[in-house]
Amino acid sequence: MNVSVVIPLFNKIDFIVRAIESVLAQSKPVIEVIIVDDGSTDGGADLVEKQFGDSVVLYKQTNNGVSSARNKGIELAKSEFIAFLDADDYWHSGFISNIITLNEHYPDAGVLCTGYEFAKNNQLIKAKNSRVPKEFGLINNYFSACCNADLPVTASSVCISRALLEKINGFPINIKIGEDQAVWGTLSCMTQFAYHADSSVVYDLDATNSASDVNNKLLLSPHVATFQKLLANNEVPEYLVPSLKKLIHLSIMSCIKNNLIAGERTKAINLLINSKGLYWDIYRLIAFGLLILPKRLTARFYEYARNFR
């Protein structure tokens, strides 16, 4: 199995060396490491060129977003499978080895992924999801595995068949947030997802949190519209339809929760009343009830509820 690695880079000079070094330190080597600099202004691309030279492929382009950078990496890649790593995340040394193990056991799976952990406040916290294999195996229902749990797939924990990526025309450049979830959801309707439970990836929350990330959480992610389009076009296998409808509902409710925590009650009410894809359940009823609580108590309630997920 040959694997190319694509790392999109935009103003992550403090983290890009760590990411690249984690790829080069894999117990099983990759064919190539492709860094696509998406118009960085912090000198990160120059640092990569100086420190790694010919040991990586560095491509520079004007700023056009992470999807464009990933798509350029797909275009440049030589391997049958492509792994992605965000510039502010990093791999443990066994990531590629675990991906190869999955490919050997599940050669028909077009998406291979591993467990991951969050880096937060100098601690590593394992992602929680009870609907993925406890050791390794196939994810039986991707959309169900996304409900009320940490996502089973992240942009740094996945390796995908190049042929499949080309079939769906890569990552959508018209989506600025949730573009990766749109891709995983689309692929789940087309191929099997194989999963290795070993936490092989570190998702660095301390590096990614920013004011823009917080603001994005108050908007309904465009990937929800992608999921609704899949349903409307009858592109979803019948057994996945109920779980996808539930995931759409929960995705909208998550956006409502974020607005309630931020004190944006008007936006929360508008979403609660007007969003297509919502149905009546305990989560929606609770959200209406929380409208009368102070912002501080609303945040405390959701933090308490998260501990029982």
KAGITA-V786908 format. One line per field, one symbol per residue. psi: psi as a letter, one per 20 degrees, with the letter a starting at -180 (. if undefined). A space follows every 50 residues. Layout:
BEGIN
psi = ???
END
This chain:
BEGIN
psi = pppqppoppollhiihgggghhgijqhpqrhqoopoolkqjjjghhgggg hiciirpppprqpjrhgggghhgghhqirhqpqqpqhjrrqrijghghgg gghhhmiipipprrrrqpoplkqpopqpoijqqheqaqohnghhiiplrq qhpriijqpqphggghhjkbqpijphqjhhhggggghhihrqoqppipni qoonhhhhprhhgghhiiqppihghgghhgghjkjpqhiigghghghggh gghgggghhghijmhghgggghhippiqrpahghggghhihiqqgghggh ghhghhij.
END
